[in-house]
C-alpha cells in the first residue's frame, strides 16, 4: 500500500502544476456617499451612514446631483454650473490610483477644518483623492493622529499614505 501512495503523489503534483489556478473574482465597484449632518465641538463631523450604489451616477443622484461621475460633479462645481444649495462635494476618495475604482464621496457644507474617521470598510483603503475642498489631509491614525499627507485641489494619488488613511480633514 505504501508503494502505491508514493507512485500517485508525483502524478498529483504534476497535475497541480499543469492545471491553471481558478481566476480571482474581481470585486464589483461600489460608490458610497456620506453626508455631513453637523459638527461636534472637537471639529469631528457627524454624518449619515454610508449609502452605497453600483454606479457613480446613482450615488450622485442620491444627494440630488445630476452627474455621471463624481469627477463630473466636481468639475461642474468648480465651473459654477452645478446647482448647489447648502451642500457640495467636499471630497471623493478612491480605492484605486488616478481616481479609479470604488469611491467614498463626502458631501458637506464647508471646508473649515472639519474631519471624520473613516469606516472600517474604508480604513487603510484610500489610494487617491479628488478634492472639493482646496486641501484634504489624510491621517494614519484615527482622530487626526500620527503622520499625515495632504492633497491639494484638484487632488492626487497618495504616496506614503497610500492605503494608510484612518481619518480625513477638509480645509480651505
C-alpha angles and dihedrals in degrees: 000000000000091000092055093053091051092053093050097048097068091047091051090050091052091052091051091054096045099045114083117243117251109268116256112251111241112233109238116245119253128193114209128191126202119188121206109232100177146326133255121225087258090062093251112140121237108218145181116258112271113274110205130200136181093240136040092231091057090048092051092045089055089067095040098262116133102211134121094223140015088248091056090050091052092046091052090046091053092046091050092239096111114096101232126174115184099320129064138165106283094177145350118208121198133198090214133063120260094026096301136132130026118355142214109199120194117205118193145139105250148022097217099128102286116152145189141201110239119241122257088257091060101034110125091356107100115107102165138013134204110207126228088168116055094245130025121184120207113203127201092217135049118263093030094297134146124008123355139191124201128215119202129209124318088024139238150212114284116244116188090007092054104137091353104096120124101156135022134204125201117212140172 
